[in-house]
Amino acid sequence: MSCDAVIDSYAWIEYFKGSEHGKRAKKYIESGYCVTPTIVLAELSDKYHREGWKFWEEDLEFVLAKAKIGSVLICG
């Protein structure tokens, strides 16, 4: 699988917030041709729980459906 972008914690958070920065990441995320490093899942989980944000399970399912999870070495 090839990828067009590496999506980090910041990009996912902004995407889920619907911010202007999130809108810039949207085309890469929704294309399904992106990779997210494994550590990002831990960072997102921590952020959701520290901030008391709901919907972690739903957002995690979306991340897993849209991005290849693993090493950025698979990109390119």
C-alpha positions, 0 to 999 in steps of 0.5 A: 500500500502506498500513502500520500501523507503521514497523519500525526496526533495534531492532524487527527485532533484538528480533523475531529474538531473540524478546524481550518487545519483539520480541513487541510488534512481532510483530503489525505485522511478521507482518501484512505491512503495515509499512515499513522504511526503506532505512537499516535494512537497512544498520544490520542488516547492520552489526550482524550482521557486527560481532556475528558473528551467523549467518543474515543472508541468511535474516533479510534475506529475511524482512525483504524478504518482510514489509516494504515497503522505502523511505521512511516517506513512503509510510506514511499 
